[in-house]
Amino acid sequence: MAGPGIRAWEIARALSQQGVDVTLATPSLGNRSGASIQLREFSWDDPKSLLDLINDVQVVLSAGPLLARIIHFIGGPITKPTIADIYDVAEIERIILQSPITPRHPDATAAIIDEMFTYLRQGDYFICASEQQLDYWMGALMAAGRVNLHTLDSTLSLDYLISVVPFGLSNTPPKPSSPVMKGAIPGIDPQDKVIFWGGGIWEWTDPLGLMEAFKLLLRDRDDLRIVFGARHHFENSLDSNMPVTAQLMDYVVREGWLDKYVFFLDWIPYDQIGNYLLEADLGVSLFKQSIENRFAIRSRLFDYLWAECPCVVTDGDYMSQFLGKIGLAQVIAPGETAGIASAILNSLERPRKETRIPRKFAAQIKQMYWSSTVQPILTFLREPRFAPDGEIARRNLHNIAPLRRDWNDIRTERDHLRLQLERFSVERIQEQDVFQRERDRFQRDLEANLAEINTLQLDNKNCQEAQENCLRALEEAHKEYEALQTEHKSARLENTELSHEYEKLQGESEKLQQECEILKTELKAYQNRRSVRIADYLSRLIRRYR
């Protein structure tokens, strides 16, 4: 649930708990219920359904821009005492969101201011949420003609016309339940450190600064995970394509972080937000330096305070300063990437369970409970009244409302024609894209065919060169064959000659063997004769000396 819805629900609940009979009207009931709150549904297509609800109550309390829409819707001013809740300075947001201005999307600032003047002229009592807003809205009321002798009280103040009703806290602390992120979302392990971005992503937020800081952190840490509470507007039909959202998604996808380090949820049910706040190790709330930052009320900062969740926040609004004062937040200047990274690391060094808000701030925090913040509304409800200048202020609303309806009809028709033109443009672009794709495909096919032809030509050239090389190699092989044939013939002749010579030598060898045998026989006969002679000689010697 977004901030305006939270505020409407909690104010209704706090008033009903203090004895006020509250009817909460909504175009979409959903599945929410309140024990002491009457929930009624109306249709924007049926003005009577809303008029019946208004006629059944004594006082109407509505957000400012919604109040203007109701006036245009029913065709005139509301005839019951009316409280305008102008805590959300929607005009600044709407002016920012209409950028860039083009001939097809002209500057709508004048129409935005006219709508603001519509509900400023309708309100009998106004509530904002901070002293900075009080200064802003006093100036706006002056411009709308509501600061006059009728509305100034005896002290020359506007307390009779406008009061501060801060955004509040539930007096019931959140209770833990089963895991909702760690171990429950694929990619987030139980031991990981979860950095929780509560709420949505708007043009004035700074998620890209968080991504740049995260890139620095990943150099040393791999256990960090970032969970965004939502990616788009809580009504999908509104502001669904903010440039900053597209830039964030491009960044996350380009870095390969989606569903690995960075995760996106889809507007957590209000009854379950406490589970996420208790499980997160750190909350973040980062915004750009802008006029929106000066007057904004960050409902997620109240969430962090409610759950005592340590956080890193951008300076600029009173709540960030308070969280820094009580030690729950590290407050940094807008746009300081290195400061964001350093603050996150410093905050994660301290275990979440050790985070405790000093008791000396207990009384001040108690004053932030919804039961306390709604006291100015209760005071008005005890004696409902029309503003002293209410009749004068609303005098022209009878004329403005029909003109506004006509203007809305013209704008609706313009939007319809613009939609048709955009559809025609889309179809034309699609046809051009189809033609371009076909042209590109033909060009690719042509280039592929040319490349194939070039390849075939090159292959043919290579084949011719290979054939010529083969012929040359064949000629060289033939020459080598002929040379080998010649060498073979020569070898055969040499072999024949060697055979003859071998046979000759073999005959000579046989003769030599025969001669050798003769010599052996003669040698043996000689040895025998010599042995006989020696024996005979020895016999004579023996006889002589005997």
C-alpha positions as CSV (number, residue, x, y, z in Angstrom):
1,M,0.0,0.0,0.0
2,A,1.3,3.4,-0.9
3,G,1.6,6.4,1.4
4,P,-1.8,8.1,0.6
5,G,-3.6,4.8,1.1
6,I,-1.8,4.1,4.4
7,R,-2.7,7.6,5.7
8,A,-6.4,7.3,4.8
9,W,-6.7,3.8,6.4
10,E,-4.8,4.7,9.6
11,I,-6.6,8.0,10.1
12,A,-10.0,6.3,9.6
13,R,-9.0,3.6,12.1
14,A,-7.6,6.0,14.7
15,L,-10.8,8.1,14.5
16,S,-13.1,5.1,14.8
17,Q,-11.2,3.9,17.8
18,Q,-11.9,7.3,19.5
19,G,-15.7,7.0,18.9
20,V,-16.1,8.5,15.5
21,D,-18.5,6.8,13.1
22,V,-16.3,6.5,10.0
23,T,-17.2,5.5,6.5
24,L,-14.2,4.8,4.2
25,A,-15.2,5.1,0.6
26,T,-13.1,3.6,-2.1
27,P,-13.5,2.6,-5.8
28,S,-11.9,-0.7,-5.0
29,L,-12.6,-2.5,-1.8
30,G,-10.1,-5.4,-2.2
31,N,-10.0,-7.8,0.7
32,R,-9.4,-5.2,3.5
33,S,-11.8,-5.0,6.4
34,G,-12.0,-2.9,9.6
35,A,-14.0,-3.9,12.7
36,S,-15.2,-0.4,13.4
37,I,-15.0,1.1,10.0
38,Q,-17.7,1.0,7.4
39,L,-16.1,0.2,4.0
40,R,-18.2,1.4,1.1
41,E,-17.5,1.1,-2.6
42,F,-18.4,3.6,-5.3
43,S,-18.0,3.8,-9.0
44,W,-16.4,6.6,-11.0
45,D,-18.9,5.7,-13.8
46,D,-21.8,6.5,-11.5
47,P,-21.8,9.9,-9.8
48,K,-24.9,9.0,-7.8
49,S,-23.0,6.2,-6.0
50,L,-20.7,8.8,-4.6
51,L,-23.3,11.5,-3.9
52,D,-25.3,9.0,-1.9
53,L,-22.3,8.4,0.3
54,I,-21.6,12.1,0.8
55,N,-25.3,12.7,1.7
56,D,-25.1,10.0,4.4
57,V,-22.3,11.7,6.4
58,Q,-21.8,14.9,8.3
59,V,-18.2,15.7,7.3
60,V,-16.1,14.8,4.2
61,L,-12.4,14.1,4.5
62,S,-10.5,13.6,1.3
63,A,-7.0,14.0,-0.2
64,G,-6.8,17.3,-2.0
65,P,-6.4,16.1,-5.7
66,L,-9.1,13.5,-5.1
67,L,-11.4,16.2,-3.7
68,A,-11.0,18.2,-6.9
69,R,-11.9,15.1,-8.9
70,I,-15.0,14.5,-6.8
71,I,-16.2,18.1,-7.4
72,H,-15.8,17.7,-11.1
73,F,-17.4,14.3,-10.9
74,I,-20.6,15.4,-9.1
75,G,-20.8,18.7,-11.0
76,G,-20.4,21.2,-8.2
77,P,-19.1,21.9,-4.7
78,I,-19.6,19.4,-1.8
79,T,-22.3,20.7,0.5
80,K,-20.9,19.2,3.7
81,P,-18.1,20.6,5.9
82,T,-15.0,19.4,4.1
83,I,-11.5,18.5,5.4
84,A,-8.9,18.6,2.7
85,D,-5.8,16.4,3.4
86,I,-3.0,18.1,1.5
87,Y,-0.1,16.1,3.1
88,D,1.0,15.0,-0.3
89,V,2.2,17.9,-2.4
90,A,1.0,16.2,-5.6
91,E,1.3,19.3,-7.8
92,I,5.1,19.2,-7.6
93,E,5.1,15.5,-8.4
94,R,2.7,16.0,-11.4
95,I,4.7,18.8,-12.8
96,I,7.9,16.7,-12.6
97,L,6.2,13.7,-14.1
98,Q,5.0,15.6,-17.2
99,S,8.6,16.2,-18.4
100,P,9.7,16.3,-21.1
101,I,7.2,18.8,-22.7
102,T,6.7,18.2,-26.4
103,P,4.1,19.5,-29.0
104,R,2.2,16.2,-28.5
105,H,2.5,16.5,-24.7
106,P,2.2,20.3,-23.9
107,D,2.8,21.8,-20.6
108,A,-0.1,21.1,-18.3
109,T,1.1,23.2,-15.3
110,A,-1.8,25.7,-15.7
111,A,-4.4,22.9,-15.5
112,I,-2.6,21.3,-12.5
113,I,-2.7,24.6,-10.6
114,D,-6.4,25.1,-11.5
115,E,-7.2,21.7,-10.0
116,M,-5.2,22.7,-6.9
117,F,-7.3,26.0,-6.6
118,T,-10.5,23.9,-7.0
119,Y,-9.9,21.9,-3.8
120,L,-8.3,24.9,-2.0
121,R,-11.6,26.7,-2.6
122,Q,-13.7,23.8,-1.5
123,G,-12.0,23.0,1.8
124,D,-13.3,24.2,5.1
125,Y,-10.3,22.9,7.0
126,F,-6.9,21.8,5.7
127,I,-4.4,19.4,7.2
128,C,-0.8,18.9,6.1
129,A,2.0,16.9,7.6
130,S,5.0,19.2,8.5
131,E,6.0,22.7,9.2
132,Q,7.7,23.0,5.8
133,Q,4.4,22.0,4.2
134,L,2.5,24.5,6.4
135,D,4.6,27.3,4.9
136,Y,4.0,26.0,1.4
137,W,0.3,25.6,1.8
138,M,-0.2,29.0,3.4
139,G,1.3,30.5,0.3
140,A,-1.0,28.4,-1.9
141,L,-4.0,29.4,0.2
142,M,-3.0,33.0,-0.2
143,A,-2.8,32.6,-4.0
144,A,-6.3,30.9,-3.9
145,G,-7.7,33.9,-2.0
146,R,-8.3,31.9,1.2
147,V,-6.1,34.1,3.4
148,N,-8.5,37.0,4.2
149,L,-10.2,38.8,7.1
150,H,-12.7,36.0,7.4
151,T,-10.2,33.2,7.9
152,L,-7.7,35.0,10.0
153,D,-8.5,34.6,13.7
154,S,-8.1,37.1,16.5
155,T,-4.4,36.3,16.7
156,L,-4.0,36.9,12.9
157,S,-3.1,33.2,12.4
158,L,-4.6,30.6,10.2
159,D,-5.0,27.9,12.9
160,Y,-8.7,28.0,12.3
161,L,-8.2,27.1,8.7
162,I,-5.1,24.8,8.6
163,S,-3.2,22.5,11.0
164,V,-0.4,20.0,10.9
165,V,-1.4,16.4,11.2
166,P,1.8,14.5,10.9
167,F,2.1,11.1,9.3
168,G,1.9,8.6,12.1
169,L,3.0,5.3,13.6
170,S,1.0,2.3,14.7
171,N,1.2,1.8,18.4
172,T,1.4,-2.0,17.9
173,P,4.9,-3.1,17.0
174,P,5.3,-5.6,14.2
175,K,5.6,-9.3,15.0
176,P,7.9,-11.7,13.2
177,S,6.5,-14.6,11.3
178,S,7.9,-17.1,8.7
179,P,10.7,-15.9,6.4
180,V,9.5,-13.8,3.5
181,M,12.9,-13.0,1.8
182,K,15.8,-15.0,3.3
183,G,15.4,-18.5,2.1
184,A,12.0,-17.7,0.7
185,I,12.9,-15.8,-2.5
186,P,15.1,-17.8,-4.8
187,G,18.6,-16.3,-4.9
188,I,18.5,-15.0,-1.3
189,D,20.0,-17.3,1.2
190,P,19.3,-17.2,5.0
191,Q,22.8,-15.9,5.7
192,D,22.7,-13.1,3.1
193,K,22.4,-9.4,4.1
194,V,19.2,-7.9,2.8
195,I,19.0,-4.1,1.9
196,F,15.3,-3.2,1.7
197,W,14.0,-0.4,-0.5
198,G,10.5,0.2,0.8
199,G,7.8,1.5,-1.5
200,G,8.0,2.4,-5.2
201,I,10.4,4.0,-7.6
202,W,9.6,7.6,-8.7
203,E,11.4,10.2,-10.9
204,W,12.6,12.0,-7.7
205,T,14.1,8.9,-6.1
206,D,17.7,7.8,-6.6
207,P,17.9,4.0,-7.2
208,L,20.7,4.5,-9.7
209,G,22.8,6.1,-7.0
210,L,22.1,3.0,-4.9
211,M,23.2,0.8,-7.9
212,E,26.5,2.7,-8.3
213,A,27.2,2.3,-4.6
214,F,26.2,-1.4,-4.7
215,K,28.8,-1.9,-7.5
216,L,31.5,-0.6,-5.1
217,L,30.2,-2.9,-2.3
218,L,30.4,-6.0,-4.5
219,R,34.1,-5.6,-4.8
220,D,34.5,-6.9,-1.2
221,R,31.1,-8.4,-0.4
222,D,29.2,-11.2,-2.2
223,D,26.5,-11.7,0.5
224,L,24.5,-8.5,-0.2
225,R,21.1,-8.5,-1.7
226,I,18.8,-5.5,-2.6
227,V,15.0,-6.0,-2.5
228,F,12.7,-3.3,-4.0
229,G,9.3,-3.3,-2.5
230,A,7.7,-2.3,-5.8
231,R,8.8,-1.3,-9.3
232,H,5.8,0.5,-10.8
233,H,3.1,2.8,-9.6
234,F,0.6,1.2,-7.3
235,E,-2.0,1.8,-10.0
236,N,-0.5,0.1,-13.1
237,S,-2.4,2.6,-15.4
238,L,-0.6,5.6,-13.9
239,D,3.0,6.6,-14.5
240,S,3.9,3.0,-15.3
241,N,6.8,3.9,-17.6
242,M,8.8,6.3,-15.6
243,P,12.2,6.9,-17.2
244,V,14.1,6.2,-13.9
245,T,12.4,2.7,-13.7
246,A,13.5,1.8,-17.2
247,Q,17.0,3.1,-16.5
248,L,17.2,1.1,-13.3
249,M,16.0,-2.1,-15.1
250,D,18.5,-1.6,-17.9
251,Y,21.3,-1.1,-15.4
252,V,20.4,-4.2,-13.4
253,V,20.0,-6.4,-16.5
254,R,23.2,-5.1,-18.0
255,E,25.2,-5.9,-14.9
256,G,23.6,-9.4,-14.7
257,W,22.2,-8.7,-11.2
258,L,18.5,-9.4,-11.8
259,D,17.3,-12.1,-9.5
260,K,20.9,-12.7,-8.4
261,Y,21.7,-9.6,-6.4
262,V,18.7,-7.3,-7.1
263,F,15.0,-8.4,-6.6
264,F,11.7,-6.7,-7.3
265,L,8.4,-7.3,-5.4
266,D,5.0,-6.0,-6.3
267,W,3.5,-3.8,-3.6
268,I,3.6,-5.8,-0.4
269,P,0.2,-6.2,1.3
270,Y,0.0,-3.6,4.1
271,D,-0.7,-6.3,6.7
272,Q,2.5,-8.1,5.8
273,I,5.0,-5.2,5.6
274,G,6.1,-5.7,9.2
275,N,7.6,-9.2,8.2
276,Y,9.8,-7.6,5.6
277,L,10.9,-4.8,7.8
278,L,11.9,-7.1,10.6
279,E,13.7,-9.5,8.3
280,A,15.7,-6.8,6.5
281,D,19.2,-6.0,7.7
282,L,19.0,-2.5,6.5
283,G,16.5,-0.1,5.0
284,V,17.3,2.5,2.4
285,S,15.4,5.7,1.2
286,L,17.4,7.7,-1.3
287,F,16.2,10.8,-3.2
288,K,17.6,13.4,-5.6
289,Q,18.1,17.0,-4.7
290,S,14.9,18.6,-5.7
291,I,12.0,20.8,-4.6
292,E,10.0,17.6,-4.1
293,N,12.5,16.4,-1.5
294,R,12.0,19.6,0.6
295,F,8.2,19.2,1.0
296,A,7.8,15.4,0.8
297,I,6.7,13.1,3.6
298,R,8.5,9.8,3.4
299,S,6.0,7.2,4.6
300,R,8.8,4.5,4.4
301,L,10.8,6.3,7.0
302,F,7.9,5.8,9.4
303,D,8.0,2.1,8.6
304,Y,11.7,1.9,9.5
305,L,11.0,3.7,12.8
306,W,8.0,1.5,13.5
307,A,10.1,-1.7,13.1
308,E,13.3,-0.1,14.5
309,C,15.0,-1.0,11.2
310,P,18.4,0.6,10.8
311,C,18.5,2.6,7.6
312,V,20.5,4.8,5.2
313,V,18.5,7.8,4.1
314,T,18.9,11.0,2.1
315,D,18.8,14.3,4.0
316,G,16.1,16.9,3.1
317,D,12.9,16.1,5.1
318,Y,12.3,16.4,8.8
319,M,11.8,12.7,9.4
320,S,15.3,11.8,8.0
321,Q,16.8,14.3,10.4
322,F,14.8,12.8,13.3
323,L,16.0,9.2,12.5
324,G,19.5,10.4,12.4
325,K,19.1,12.1,15.7
326,I,17.9,9.0,17.5
327,G,20.7,6.9,15.9
328,L,18.5,4.7,13.7
329,A,19.6,6.2,10.4
330,Q,22.8,7.3,8.7
331,V,21.9,10.5,6.9
332,I,23.8,11.4,3.7
333,A,23.6,14.3,1.2
334,P,21.8,13.5,-2.1
335,G,23.9,12.1,-4.9
336,E,26.9,10.9,-2.8
337,T,27.7,7.5,-4.2
338,A,30.7,6.8,-2.1
339,G,28.8,8.1,1.0
340,I,26.0,5.7,0.3
341,A,28.4,2.7,0.0
342,S,30.3,3.8,3.2
343,A,27.0,4.3,5.2
344,I,25.7,0.9,4.1
345,L,28.9,-0.9,5.2
346,N,29.0,0.9,8.5
347,S,25.4,0.1,9.2
348,L,25.8,-3.6,8.4
349,E,28.8,-3.9,10.8
350,R,26.4,-3.6,13.7
351,P,24.0,-6.6,14.1
352,R,20.4,-5.8,13.6
353,K,19.4,-7.2,17.0
354,E,21.7,-4.7,18.7
355,T,19.7,-1.8,17.2
356,R,17.8,0.0,20.0
357,I,16.3,3.5,20.1
358,P,17.3,5.3,23.3
359,R,14.5,5.4,25.8
360,K,14.8,9.2,26.1
361,F,13.0,9.5,22.8
362,A,10.1,7.2,23.8
363,A,7.8,10.1,24.7
364,Q,8.5,11.9,21.5
365,I,7.8,8.8,19.4
366,K,4.6,8.1,21.3
367,Q,3.4,11.5,20.1
368,M,3.8,10.1,16.6
369,Y,1.2,7.4,17.1
370,W,-1.9,7.9,14.9
371,S,-4.0,8.2,18.0
372,S,-2.1,11.4,18.8
373,T,-1.6,12.9,15.4
374,V,-5.4,12.9,14.6
375,Q,-6.2,15.2,17.5
376,P,-6.7,18.3,15.3
377,I,-9.2,16.3,13.1
378,L,-11.1,15.2,16.3
379,T,-11.3,18.8,17.4
380,F,-12.9,19.8,14.1
381,L,-15.2,16.8,14.2
382,R,-16.5,17.8,17.6
383,E,-17.8,21.0,16.1
384,P,-18.0,20.6,12.3
385,R,-18.2,23.9,10.5
386,F,-18.0,25.6,7.2
387,A,-15.1,28.0,6.7
388,P,-16.1,31.7,7.3
389,D,-15.3,32.4,3.7
390,G,-16.5,29.0,2.4
391,E,-19.6,30.3,0.5
392,I,-17.5,33.0,-1.2
393,A,-14.7,30.6,-2.0
394,R,-17.0,28.0,-3.5
395,R,-19.1,30.4,-5.4
396,N,-17.5,29.8,-8.8
397,L,-17.2,26.0,-8.4
398,H,-20.7,25.6,-9.8
399,N,-19.4,27.2,-13.0
400,I,-16.0,25.6,-12.9
401,A,-17.2,22.0,-12.5
402,P,-19.2,21.9,-15.7
403,L,-16.4,23.6,-17.6
404,R,-14.1,21.2,-16.0
405,R,-16.2,18.3,-17.1
406,D,-16.3,19.7,-20.7
407,W,-12.5,20.1,-20.5
408,N,-12.2,16.6,-19.3
409,D,-14.4,15.4,-22.1
410,I,-12.3,17.3,-24.6
411,R,-9.1,15.9,-23.0
412,T,-10.6,12.4,-23.1
413,E,-11.4,12.9,-26.8
414,R,-7.9,14.3,-27.3
415,D,-6.4,11.4,-25.5
416,H,-8.5,9.0,-27.5
417,L,-7.4,10.7,-30.8
418,R,-3.8,10.7,-29.5
419,L,-4.2,7.0,-28.7
420,Q,-5.5,6.3,-32.2
421,L,-2.6,8.3,-33.6
422,E,-0.1,6.5,-31.5
423,R,-1.7,3.2,-32.5
424,F,-1.5,4.2,-36.1
425,S,2.1,5.3,-35.6
426,V,2.9,2.0,-33.8
427,E,1.3,0.1,-36.7
428,R,3.2,2.2,-39.2
429,I,6.4,1.7,-37.3
430,Q,5.6,-2.0,-37.1
431,E,5.1,-2.2,-40.8
432,Q,8.3,-0.2,-41.3
433,D,10.0,-2.6,-39.0
434,V,8.6,-5.6,-40.9
435,F,9.8,-4.1,-44.2
436,Q,13.1,-3.2,-42.7
437,R,13.5,-6.7,-41.3
438,E,12.6,-8.2,-44.7
439,R,15.1,-5.9,-46.3
440,D,17.7,-6.7,-43.8
441,R,17.0,-10.4,-44.3
442,F,17.3,-10.1,-48.1
443,Q,20.5,-8.1,-47.6
444,R,21.8,-10.8,-45.3
445,D,20.9,-13.5,-47.8
446,L,22.5,-11.6,-50.6
447,E,25.6,-11.1,-48.6
448,A,25.6,-14.7,-47.7
449,N,25.2,-15.8,-51.3
450,L,28.0,-13.5,-52.4
451,A,30.1,-14.8,-49.7
452,E,29.3,-18.3,-50.8
453,I,30.2,-17.5,-54.4
454,N,33.4,-15.9,-53.3
455,T,34.1,-19.1,-51.3
456,L,33.4,-21.3,-54.3
457,Q,35.6,-19.2,-56.5
458,L,38.3,-19.4,-54.0
459,D,37.8,-23.1,-53.7
460,N,37.9,-23.5,-57.5
461,K,41.1,-21.5,-57.6
462,N,42.6,-23.6,-54.9
463,C,41.5,-26.8,-56.7
464,Q,43.2,-25.6,-59.9
465,E,46.4,-24.8,-58.1
466,A,46.1,-28.2,-56.3
467,Q,45.6,-29.9,-59.7
468,E,48.7,-28.2,-61.2
469,N,50.7,-29.1,-58.2
470,C,49.5,-32.8,-58.6
471,L,50.6,-32.8,-62.2
472,R,54.0,-31.4,-61.4
473,A,54.3,-33.9,-58.6
474,L,53.2,-36.7,-61.0
475,E,55.8,-35.6,-63.6
476,E,58.5,-35.5,-60.9
477,A,57.4,-39.0,-59.6
478,H,57.6,-40.3,-63.2
479,K,61.1,-39.0,-63.6
480,E,62.1,-40.6,-60.3
481,Y,60.5,-43.8,-61.5
482,E,62.5,-43.8,-64.7
483,A,65.6,-43.1,-62.8
484,L,64.9,-45.9,-60.5
485,Q,64.2,-48.2,-63.5
486,T,67.6,-47.3,-64.9
487,E,69.2,-47.9,-61.5
488,H,67.4,-51.2,-61.3
489,K,68.8,-52.3,-64.7
490,S,72.2,-51.3,-63.6
491,A,71.8,-53.1,-60.4
492,R,70.7,-56.3,-62.2
493,L,73.8,-56.2,-64.5
494,E,76.0,-55.6,-61.5
495,N,74.2,-58.5,-59.8
496,T,74.8,-60.8,-62.8
497,E,78.5,-59.9,-62.9
498,L,78.7,-60.4,-59.2
499,S,77.1,-63.9,-59.6
500,H,79.7,-64.9,-62.2
501,E,82.5,-63.6,-60.0
502,Y,80.9,-65.4,-57.1
503,E,80.9,-68.7,-59.0
504,K,84.5,-68.1,-60.0
505,L,85.5,-67.4,-56.5
506,Q,83.6,-70.4,-55.3
507,G,85.6,-72.7,-57.8
508,E,88.8,-71.2,-56.6
509,S,87.7,-71.8,-53.0
510,E,87.1,-75.4,-53.8
511,K,90.6,-75.7,-55.3
512,L,92.1,-74.0,-52.3
513,Q,90.3,-76.5,-50.0
514,Q,91.7,-79.4,-52.0
515,E,95.2,-78.0,-51.8
516,C,94.7,-77.4,-48.1
517,E,93.7,-81.1,-47.6
518,I,96.8,-82.1,-49.5
519,L,98.9,-79.9,-47.4
520,K,97.3,-81.2,-44.3
521,T,98.1,-84.8,-45.4
522,E,101.7,-83.9,-46.2
523,L,102.0,-82.1,-42.9
524,K,100.7,-85.0,-41.0
525,A,103.1,-87.4,-42.8
526,Y,106.0,-85.0,-42.1
527,Q,105.0,-84.9,-38.4
528,N,104.9,-88.6,-38.3
529,R,108.3,-88.9,-40.0
530,R,109.8,-86.4,-37.6
531,S,108.4,-88.1,-34.6
532,V,110.0,-91.4,-35.8
533,R,113.3,-89.7,-36.3
534,I,113.2,-88.0,-32.9
535,A,112.3,-91.3,-31.2
536,D,115.2,-93.0,-33.0
537,Y,117.5,-90.2,-32.0
538,L,116.5,-90.4,-28.4
539,S,117.0,-94.2,-28.5
540,R,120.6,-93.8,-29.7
541,L,121.3,-91.2,-27.1
542,I,120.1,-93.4,-24.4
543,R,122.2,-96.3,-25.6
544,R,125.3,-94.1,-25.8
545,Y,125.2,-92.9,-22.2
546,R,124.2,-96.1,-20.8
